[in-house]
Every structure is written in structure tokens, then in C-alpha cells.
Amino acid sequence: MINAMYIREGFRFLNRRINVKLHGRKSFKGNAKEICESIIETCYDNKQKSFRVSPNNYPHYYVRDFSWCTKPLIELGYKEEVLKTLERALEIFSKADAVRVAISNKGVAFNFPNMYAVDSLPLFLRCLRQAKATNLIKKHKQFLNKEINKFYFIVLDKE
């Protein structure tokens, strides 16, 4: 059975494709530094208080992609936004009772494909460590420990 979220995503992609064909892609003005800053600011969703991969094709939070950007974003002065992103992700993952691959723009945690992803938890923990998010770690300690134990039993070969 096809998940309704996948159907919505398919229609969203189709709509995006039609809009790009009719109106072109958004461009940014300025020098290289100004363009990069504009792109970063566009990828931060002020309403949801969270970074997303892009405002268009992938308006979701992906653990893997965010883990690549956490340290550079902090170095560029976006630590507050990084912490808000991690806080939102922890709240959503806690409600879903699992760290997953991504969070949709509707706030739904999901794996794609729909199976346990061995990289999500380690990369998410790396983000928390790089952001020095001790308050978030303490607040969600029970959930994080449960996820670490789950990882241990599902992923690691005890022999």
C-alpha cells in the first residue's frame, strides 16, 4: 500500500516542476558572500524554527544533511538557529518514539525507505555534540538513552 505522504510528496514535486518551468528558479543578488548568506537564511524556516535542506525541492529536515552543516553553520554565527533546529527535531523524534531519517515540512518524522537507518542516530548525536547542546541532551536524556540502547541491540554485532 502506498503511504499518503509519498503521494503528497509526488504532487508537491510535480507542482514544483511546473512552477520552475513557468517562472524559473529563484536567484539571489549580491556577491558570493551575500548570496551564500541569503541561501542559508532562506533554508531557515522562521515559522518552524528549523533548518531544512532547501525551501523548494526538499523543504524537510534530514539528519544526514544537517549533520554535514552543523559545525559550519555554528562557525558562521548560526548557533541559535542550530540549537532551535535540534530542539524541534528532538521534540518531534520524541513524539515519534524514534530518531528517524527526516522530518517533513508538516512536522512528521519518517524513514525513507521505511526501515531502520543505522546512520541517523550517530549523526544526530554528532550534531548535539558539535552544538554543545547539553541542555537539550539533559532534557531528552531518557529518550536519547533509549535510542542508544535500541541502536546497540539492532545494529551492533555482539560477537
MDTraj code that builds the backbone (N, CA, C; nanometers):
import mdtraj as md
import numpy as np

residues = "MET ILE ASN ALA MET TYR ILE ARG GLU GLY PHE ARG PHE LEU ASN ARG ARG ILE ASN VAL LYS LEU HIS GLY ARG LYS SER PHE LYS GLY ASN ALA LYS GLU ILE CYS GLU SER ILE ILE GLU THR CYS TYR ASP ASN LYS GLN LYS SER PHE ARG VAL SER PRO ASN ASN TYR PRO HIS TYR TYR VAL ARG ASP PHE SER TRP CYS THR LYS PRO LEU ILE GLU LEU GLY TYR LYS GLU GLU VAL LEU LYS THR LEU GLU ARG ALA LEU GLU ILE PHE SER LYS ALA ASP ALA VAL ARG VAL ALA ILE SER ASN LYS GLY VAL ALA PHE ASN PHE PRO ASN MET TYR ALA VAL ASP SER LEU PRO LEU PHE LEU ARG CYS LEU ARG GLN ALA LYS ALA THR ASN LEU ILE LYS LYS HIS LYS GLN PHE LEU ASN LYS GLU ILE ASN LYS PHE TYR PHE ILE VAL LEU ASP LYS GLU".split()
xyz = np.array([
    [0.0842, -0.1180, 0.0000],
    [0.0000, 0.0000, 0.0000],
    [0.0891, 0.1249, 0.0000],
    [0.0545, 0.2215, -0.0787],
    [0.1339, 0.3432, -0.0890],
    [0.0961, 0.4394, 0.0229],
    [0.1966, 0.4868, 0.0924],
    [0.1779, 0.5817, 0.2010],
    [0.1276, 0.7152, 0.1437],
    [0.0282, 0.7747, 0.2103],
    [-0.0291, 0.9021, 0.1644],
    [0.0760, 1.0126, 0.1567],
    [0.1748, 1.0072, 0.2458],
    [0.2798, 1.1093, 0.2439],
    [0.3575, 1.1029, 0.1118],
    [0.3819, 0.9832, 0.0595],
    [0.4561, 0.9696, -0.0650],
    [0.3761, 1.0273, -0.1816],
    [0.2450, 1.0088, -0.1796],
    [0.1595, 1.0650, -0.2844],
    [0.1628, 1.2174, -0.2787],
    [0.1502, 1.2740, -0.1561],
    [0.1578, 1.4204, -0.1414],
    [0.2913, 1.4723, -0.1909],
    [0.3984, 1.4020, -0.1564],
    [0.5317, 1.4447, -0.1999],
    [0.5421, 1.4412, -0.3523],
    [0.4861, 1.3393, -0.4143],
    [0.4883, 1.3308, -0.5592],
    [0.4179, 1.4499, -0.6232],
    [0.3016, 1.4859, -0.5701],
    [0.2294, 1.6019, -0.6221],
    [0.3047, 1.7315, -0.5939],
    [0.3704, 1.7399, -0.4781],
    [0.4485, 1.8597, -0.4465],
    [0.5637, 1.8742, -0.5457],
    [0.6305, 1.7636, -0.5782],
    [0.7392, 1.7665, -0.6763],
    [0.6877, 1.8081, -0.8140],
    [0.5737, 1.7533, -0.8531],
    [0.5152, 1.7894, -0.9820],
    [0.4824, 1.9383, -0.9868],
    [0.4212, 1.9894, -0.8808],
    [0.3874, 2.1316, -0.8726],
    [0.5138, 2.2174, -0.8800],
    [0.6176, 2.1770, -0.8105],
    [0.7453, 2.2495, -0.8129],
    [0.8017, 2.2513, -0.9549],
    [0.7967, 2.1380, -1.0210],
    [0.8492, 2.1277, -1.1584],
    [0.7744, 2.2219, -1.2523],
    [0.6424, 2.2255, -1.2399],
    [0.5608, 2.3136, -1.3250],
    [0.5937, 2.4597, -1.2963],
    [0.6057, 2.4974, -1.1684],
    [0.6384, 2.6358, -1.1329],
    [0.7748, 2.6777, -1.1850],
    [0.8739, 2.5894, -1.1760],
    [1.0078, 2.6222, -1.2275],
    [1.0024, 2.6386, -1.3788],
    [0.9276, 2.5522, -1.4449],
    [0.9156, 2.5610, -1.5910],
    [0.8503, 2.6932, -1.6324],
    [0.7479, 2.7354, -1.5574],
    [0.6755, 2.8579, -1.5912],
    [0.7469, 2.9858, -1.5470],
    [0.8075, 2.9834, -1.4299],
    [0.8618, 3.1064, -1.3702],
    [1.0132, 3.1069, -1.3499],
    [1.0790, 2.9933, -1.3702],
    [1.2230, 2.9854, -1.3482],
    [1.2561, 2.9668, -1.2002],
    [1.3828, 2.9527, -1.1729],
    [1.4296, 2.9349, -1.0348],
    [1.4548, 3.0714, -0.9708],
    [1.4462, 3.0753, -0.8386],
    [1.4758, 3.1983, -0.7660],
    [1.6262, 3.2221, -0.7719],
    [1.6642, 3.3453, -0.7986],
    [1.8066, 3.3786, -0.7965],
    [1.8304, 3.4814, -0.6870],
    [1.9530, 3.4872, -0.6415],
    [1.9898, 3.5777, -0.5337],
    [2.0859, 3.6826, -0.5868],
    [2.0734, 3.8028, -0.5346],
    [2.1588, 3.9128, -0.5784],
    [2.2741, 3.9316, -0.4789],
    [2.3807, 3.9914, -0.5287],
    [2.4935, 4.0239, -0.4432],
    [2.6193, 3.9489, -0.4811],
    [2.7222, 3.9689, -0.3982],
    [2.8478, 3.8978, -0.4203],
    [2.8345, 3.7557, -0.3629],
    [2.9413, 3.6777, -0.3742],
    [2.9363, 3.5373, -0.3314],
    [2.8956, 3.5239, -0.1846],
    [2.9529, 3.6070, -0.0981],
    [2.9214, 3.6005, 0.0452],
    [2.7737, 3.6330, 0.0699],
    [2.7243, 3.7375, 0.0066],
    [2.5838, 3.7773, 0.0236],
    [2.4879, 3.6709, -0.0300],
    [2.5248, 3.6099, -0.1413],
    [2.4411, 3.5037, -0.1984],
    [2.4362, 3.3842, -0.1037],
    [2.5517, 3.3448, -0.0512],
    [2.5565, 3.2313, 0.0427],
    [2.4751, 3.2603, 0.1688],
    [2.4881, 3.3801, 0.2225],
    [2.4096, 3.4168, 0.3408],
    [2.2603, 3.4139, 0.3107],
    [2.2218, 3.4613, 0.1940],
    [2.0800, 3.4588, 0.1541],
    [2.0280, 3.3159, 0.1441],
    [2.1092, 3.2274, 0.0897],
    [2.0688, 3.0869, 0.0775],
    [2.0511, 3.0253, 0.2160],
    [2.1458, 3.0490, 0.3061],
    [2.1344, 2.9955, 0.4428],
    [2.0093, 3.0487, 0.5097],
    [1.9865, 3.1784, 0.4980],
    [1.8689, 3.2385, 0.5622],
    [1.7390, 3.1873, 0.4998],
    [1.7404, 3.1580, 0.3714],
    [1.6225, 3.1021, 0.3057],
    [1.5965, 2.9590, 0.3528],
    [1.7015, 2.8873, 0.3866],
    [1.6853, 2.7493, 0.4338],
    [1.6427, 2.7422, 0.5808],
    [1.6456, 2.8529, 0.6504],
    [1.5960, 2.8533, 0.7884],
    [1.4494, 2.8954, 0.7864],
    [1.3641, 2.8095, 0.8350],
    [1.2206, 2.8359, 0.8393],
    [1.1881, 2.9031, 0.9728],
    [1.1660, 3.0341, 0.9694],
    [1.1377, 3.1097, 1.0925],
    [1.0097, 3.0643, 1.1606],
    [0.9128, 3.0209, 1.0828],
    [0.7863, 2.9752, 1.1389],
    [0.8049, 2.8467, 1.2201],
    [0.8805, 2.7530, 1.1640],
    [0.9023, 2.6253, 1.2319],
    [1.0276, 2.6256, 1.3198],
    [1.1040, 2.7342, 1.3145],
    [1.2281, 2.7454, 1.3916],
    [1.3203, 2.6266, 1.3636],
    [1.3479, 2.6064, 1.2339],
    [1.4263, 2.4896, 1.1953],
    [1.4898, 2.5083, 1.0578],
    [1.6098, 2.4543, 1.0433],
    [1.6717, 2.4483, 0.9116],
    [1.6084, 2.3353, 0.8319],
    [1.6037, 2.3521, 0.7027],
    [1.5571, 2.2496, 0.6102],
    [1.6606, 2.2396, 0.4993],
    [1.6562, 2.1328, 0.4228],
    [1.7549, 2.1135, 0.3174],
    [1.7447, 2.2238, 0.2133],
    [1.6218, 2.2559, 0.1725],
    [1.6005, 2.3656, 0.0792],
    [1.4571, 2.4140, 0.0957],
    [1.4291, 2.5352, 0.0535],
    [1.2912, 2.5825, 0.0648],
    [1.2016, 2.5265, -0.0457],
    [1.2591, 2.4590, -0.1446],
    [1.1819, 2.4161, -0.2610],
    [1.1732, 2.2639, -0.2735],
    [1.2708, 2.2028, -0.3377],
    [1.2629, 2.0592, -0.3643],
    [1.2571, 1.9737, -0.2381],
    [1.3333, 2.0069, -0.1382],
    [1.3390, 1.9267, -0.0156],
    [1.3189, 2.0171, 0.1054],
    [1.1955, 2.0606, 0.1296],
    [1.1719, 2.1519, 0.2420],
    [1.1618, 2.0775, 0.3751],
    [1.2457, 1.9759, 0.3908],
    [1.2438, 1.8913, 0.5101],
    [1.3759, 1.9034, 0.5855],
    [1.3723, 1.8543, 0.7079],
    [1.4939, 1.8407, 0.7880],
    [1.5419, 1.6978, 0.7699],
    [1.6641, 1.6809, 0.7218],
    [1.7253, 1.5492, 0.7093],
    [1.8434, 1.5436, 0.8048],
    [1.8467, 1.4424, 0.8911],
    [1.9548, 1.4289, 0.9890],
    [2.0900, 1.4287, 0.9194],
    [2.1041, 1.3460, 0.8160],
    [2.2340, 1.3329, 0.7489],
    [2.2811, 1.4668, 0.6922],
    [2.1947, 1.5349, 0.6196],
    [2.2332, 1.6612, 0.5569],
    [2.2654, 1.7668, 0.6624],
    [2.1834, 1.7713, 0.7677],
    [2.2084, 1.8697, 0.8724],
    [2.3399, 1.8402, 0.9450],
    [2.3735, 1.7125, 0.9590],
    [2.4992, 1.6781, 1.0279],
    [2.6209, 1.7295, 0.9519],
    [2.6092, 1.7397, 0.8194],
    [2.7204, 1.7924, 0.7394],
    [2.7366, 1.9426, 0.7611],
    [2.6284, 2.0091, 0.7988],
    [2.6272, 2.1557, 0.8058],
    [2.6344, 2.2120, 0.9469],
    [2.6142, 2.1301, 1.0475],
    [2.6056, 2.1804, 1.1845],
    [2.7269, 2.2645, 1.2234],
    [2.8448, 2.2070, 1.2127],
    [2.9663, 2.2792, 1.2531],
    [2.9887, 2.4058, 1.1698],
    [2.9809, 2.3987, 1.0363],
    [2.9980, 2.5214, 0.9578],
    [2.8937, 2.6287, 0.9916],
    [2.7683, 2.5886, 1.0135],
    [2.6656, 2.6862, 1.0489],
    [2.6995, 2.7561, 1.1802],
    [2.7455, 2.6798, 1.2768],
    [2.7853, 2.7386, 1.4056],
    [2.9011, 2.8357, 1.3848],
    [2.9993, 2.7941, 1.3055],
    [3.1152, 2.8799, 1.2781],
    [3.0756, 3.0082, 1.2051],
    [2.9669, 3.0037, 1.1290],
    [2.9197, 3.1218, 1.0564],
    [2.8265, 3.2099, 1.1403],
    [2.8026, 3.1696, 1.2654],
    [2.7229, 3.2528, 1.3552],
    [2.5762, 3.2135, 1.3670],
    [2.5417, 3.0927, 1.3264],
    [2.4025, 3.0484, 1.3314],
    [2.3779, 2.9484, 1.4451],
    [2.4521, 2.9618, 1.5554],
    [2.4377, 2.8646, 1.6649],
    [2.2960, 2.8631, 1.7224],
    [2.2355, 2.9780, 1.7414],
    [2.0997, 2.9835, 1.7966],
    [2.0011, 2.9082, 1.7058],
    [2.0134, 2.9261, 1.5755],
    [1.9262, 2.8583, 1.4808],
    [1.9523, 2.7077, 1.4805],
    [2.0791, 2.6693, 1.4939],
    [2.1146, 2.5271, 1.5020],
    [2.0506, 2.4650, 1.6262],
    [2.0614, 2.5325, 1.7400],
    [2.0022, 2.4801, 1.8638],
    [1.8500, 2.4702, 1.8537],
    [1.7861, 2.5683, 1.7925],
    [1.6406, 2.5628, 1.7746],
    [1.6021, 2.4467, 1.6833],
    [1.6814, 2.4234, 1.5804],
    [1.6566, 2.3122, 1.4894],
    [1.6669, 2.1795, 1.5636],
    [1.7717, 2.1648, 1.6447],
    [1.7903, 2.0415, 1.7209],
    [1.6791, 2.0223, 1.8245],
    [1.6364, 2.1317, 1.8856],
    [1.5274, 2.1232, 1.9833],
    [1.3985, 2.0754, 1.9166],
    [1.3666, 2.1341, 1.8015],
    [1.2462, 2.0922, 1.7282],
    [1.2571, 1.9451, 1.6887],
    [1.3728, 1.9063, 1.6364],
    [1.3918, 1.7672, 1.5952],
    [1.3748, 1.6723, 1.7137],
    [1.4322, 1.7073, 1.8271],
    [1.4187, 1.6216, 1.9456],
    [1.2738, 1.6099, 1.9906],
    [1.2009, 1.7189, 1.9858],
    [1.0597, 1.7138, 2.0255],
    [0.9807, 1.6228, 1.9319],
    [1.0049, 1.6340, 1.8028],
    [0.9325, 1.5517, 1.7047],
    [0.9759, 1.4059, 1.7133],
    [1.1062, 1.3809, 1.7240],
    [1.1545, 1.2433, 1.7357],
    [1.1037, 1.1787, 1.8648],
    [1.0997, 1.2541, 1.9729],
    [1.0490, 1.2003, 2.0998],
    [0.9032, 1.1575, 2.0856],
    [0.8225, 1.2414, 2.0212],
    [0.6807, 1.2070, 1.9997],
    [0.6672, 1.0846, 1.9098],
    [0.7567, 1.0716, 1.8124],
    [0.7540, 0.9571, 1.7209],
    [0.8161, 0.8334, 1.7856],
    [0.8785, 0.8519, 1.9004],
    [0.9451, 0.7458, 1.9757],
    [1.0621, 0.6841, 1.8977],
    [1.1265, 0.7648, 1.8130],
    [1.2422, 0.7166, 1.7377],
    [1.3098, 0.8317, 1.6643],
    [1.4431, 0.8258, 1.6586],
    [1.5172, 0.9172, 1.5705],
    [1.5040, 0.8583, 1.4315],
    [1.4576, 0.9384, 1.3392],
    [1.4324, 0.8907, 1.2035],
    [1.5214, 0.9662, 1.1051],
    [1.5143, 0.9302, 0.9800],
    [1.5959, 0.9901, 0.8738],
    [1.5642, 1.1381, 0.8555],
    [1.4346, 1.1716, 0.8642],
    [1.3943, 1.3070, 0.8288],
    [1.2673, 1.3491, 0.9022],
    [1.2403, 1.4799, 0.8915],
    [1.1159, 1.5374, 0.9414],
    [1.0556, 1.6161, 0.8262],
    [0.9313, 1.5840, 0.7918],
    [0.8657, 1.6517, 0.6805],
    [0.8367, 1.7969, 0.7162],
    [0.8015, 1.8744, 0.6149],
    [0.7671, 2.0140, 0.6397],
    [0.6368, 2.0255, 0.7194],
    [0.5661, 1.9155, 0.7367],
    [0.4452, 1.9113, 0.8194],
    [0.4753, 1.8654, 0.9621],
    [0.6035, 1.8418, 0.9935],
    [0.6420, 1.8016, 1.1285],
    [0.6268, 1.6537, 1.1575],
    [0.6334, 1.5698, 1.0542],
    [0.6204, 1.4256, 1.0706],
    [0.7571, 1.3597, 1.0513],
    [0.8006, 1.2838, 1.1521],
    [0.9275, 1.2107, 1.1419],
    [0.9062, 1.0874, 1.0544],
    [1.0009, 1.0615, 0.9622],
    [0.9856, 0.9452, 0.8747],
    [1.1203, 0.8894, 0.8325],
    [1.1176, 0.7629, 0.7930],
    [1.2316, 0.6972, 0.7306],
    [1.1960, 0.6723, 0.5855],
    [1.2900, 0.6925, 0.4980],
    [1.2704, 0.6555, 0.3587],
    [1.3984, 0.5930, 0.3083],
    [1.3937, 0.4650, 0.2689],
    [1.2781, 0.3772, 0.2731],
    [1.2363, 0.3502, 0.4179],
    [1.1217, 0.2901, 0.4336],
    [1.0631, 0.2707, 0.5659],
    [1.1313, 0.1552, 0.6401],
    [1.2553, 0.1799, 0.6814],
    [1.3305, 0.0811, 0.7589],
    [1.4297, 0.1547, 0.8497],
    [1.4811, 0.0865, 0.9491],
    [1.5742, 0.1470, 1.0433],
    [1.6991, 0.1937, 0.9693],
    [1.7369, 0.3179, 0.9893],
    [1.8558, 0.3741, 0.9243],
    [1.9683, 0.3821, 1.0275],
    [2.0740, 0.3089, 1.0044],
    [2.1810, 0.2988, 1.1030],
    [2.2598, 0.4278, 1.1213],
    [2.2532, 0.5201, 1.0261],
    [2.3316, 0.6421, 1.0385],
    [2.2594, 0.7551, 1.1117],
    [2.1277, 0.7499, 1.1223],
    [2.0521, 0.8624, 1.1769],
    [2.0893, 0.8969, 1.3211],
    [2.0871, 0.8002, 1.4094],
    [2.1174, 0.8292, 1.5494],
    [2.2615, 0.8777, 1.5686],
    [2.3634, 0.8069, 1.5173],
    [2.5001, 0.8575, 1.5360],
    [2.5203, 0.9991, 1.4812],
    [2.4632, 1.0280, 1.3646],
    [2.4792, 1.1611, 1.3069],
    [2.4042, 1.2661, 1.3882],
    [2.2874, 1.2296, 1.4397],
    [2.2117, 1.3230, 1.5225],
    [2.2871, 1.3518, 1.6526],
    [2.3440, 1.2485, 1.7146],
    [2.4232, 1.2682, 1.8367],
    [2.5451, 1.3562, 1.8080],
    [2.6041, 1.3387, 1.6913],
    [2.7178, 1.4229, 1.6500],
    [2.6757, 1.5698, 1.6433],
    [2.5570, 1.5973, 1.5886],
    [2.5059, 1.7348, 1.5817],
    [2.4909, 1.7931, 1.7217],
    [2.4322, 1.7152, 1.8118],
    [2.4151, 1.7621, 1.9507],
    [2.5503, 1.7936, 2.0149],
    [2.6485, 1.7068, 1.9907],
    [2.7822, 1.7283, 2.0476],
    [2.8478, 1.8515, 1.9870],
    [2.8402, 1.8678, 1.8553],
    [2.9025, 1.9830, 1.7904],
    [2.8386, 2.1147, 1.8351],
    [2.7091, 2.1106, 1.8620],
    [2.6387, 2.2316, 1.9059],
    [2.6531, 2.2540, 2.0562],
    [2.7200, 2.1597, 2.1226],
    [2.7337, 2.1665, 2.2695],
    [2.5963, 2.1886, 2.3330],
    [2.5008, 2.1070, 2.2893],
    [2.3609, 2.1207, 2.3302],
    [2.3331, 2.0448, 2.4596],
    [2.4105, 2.0734, 2.5633],
    [2.3981, 1.9998, 2.6900],
    [2.2597, 2.0105, 2.7516],
    [2.1980, 2.1271, 2.7427],
    [2.0635, 2.1426, 2.7991],
    [1.9625, 2.0530, 2.7279],
    [1.9728, 2.0448, 2.5975],
    [1.8822, 1.9582, 2.5214],
    [1.9085, 1.8109, 2.5530],
    [2.0360, 1.7759, 2.5655],
    [2.0720, 1.6380, 2.5979],
    [2.0161, 1.6005, 2.7350],
    [2.0318, 1.6894, 2.8320],
    [1.9778, 1.6623, 2.9660],
    [1.8258, 1.6513, 2.9631],
    [1.7619, 1.7417, 2.8924],
    [1.6156, 1.7436, 2.8850],
    [1.5607, 1.6151, 2.8226],
    [1.6316, 1.5611, 2.7229],
    [1.5850, 1.4430, 2.6496],
    [1.6710, 1.3196, 2.6782],
    [1.7350, 1.3182, 2.7932],
    [1.8285, 1.2111, 2.8285],
    [1.7638, 1.0726, 2.8212],
    [1.6456, 1.0590, 2.8770],
    [1.5783, 0.9287, 2.8790],
    [1.5515, 0.8793, 2.7358],
    [1.4989, 0.9680, 2.6517],
    [1.4718, 0.9313, 2.5122],
    [1.6007, 0.8951, 2.4392],
    [1.7050, 0.9765, 2.4539],
    [1.8313, 0.9506, 2.3844],
    [1.8939, 0.8192, 2.4303],
    [1.8903, 0.7934, 2.5589],
    [1.9446, 0.6661, 2.6094],
    [1.8672, 0.5464, 2.5535],
    [1.7349, 0.5601, 2.5441],
    [1.6524, 0.4531, 2.4867],
    [1.6927, 0.4288, 2.3407],
    [1.7161, 0.5365, 2.2670],
    [1.7575, 0.5245, 2.1266],
    [1.8964, 0.4621, 2.1140],
    [1.9860, 0.4967, 2.2043],
    [2.1210, 0.4380, 2.2033],
    [2.1132, 0.2881, 2.2315],
    [2.0302, 0.2500, 2.3286],
    [2.0123, 0.1072, 2.3585],
    [1.9513, 0.0332, 2.2397],
    [1.8517, 0.0940, 2.1748],
    [1.7899, 0.0338, 2.0565],
    [1.8965, 0.0146, 1.9475],
    [1.9780, 0.1166, 1.9263],
    [2.0859, 0.1093, 1.8276],
    [2.1794, -0.0076, 1.8595],
    [2.2160, -0.0204, 1.9859],
    [2.3060, -0.1264, 2.0306],
    [2.2501, -0.2643, 1.9948],
    [2.1218, -0.2853, 2.0238],
    [2.0630, -0.4173, 2.0002],
    [2.0318, -0.4451, 1.8537],
    [2.0002, -0.3418, 1.7767],
    [1.9654, -0.3618, 1.6363],
    [2.0891, -0.3666, 1.5466],
    [2.1866, -0.2833, 1.5742],
    [2.2961, -0.2615, 1.4799],
    [2.4251, -0.3352, 1.5145],
    [2.4644, -0.3323, 1.6392],
    [2.5962, -0.3850, 1.6743],
    [2.5973, -0.5362, 1.6856],
    [2.7014, -0.5946, 1.6326],
    [2.7226, -0.7390, 1.6417],
    [2.7925, -0.7661, 1.7737],
    [2.7257, -0.8323, 1.8645],
    [2.7793, -0.8547, 1.9997],
    [2.9007, -0.9458, 1.9994],
    [2.9164, -1.0246, 1.8949],
    [3.0303, -1.1158, 1.8882],
    [3.1517, -1.0437, 1.8353],
])
top = md.Topology()
chain = top.add_chain()
for i, resn in enumerate(residues, 1):
    res = top.add_residue(resn, chain, resSeq=i)
    for name in ("N", "CA", "C"):
        top.add_atom(name, md.element.get_by_symbol(name[0]), res)
traj = md.Trajectory(xyz[None], top)
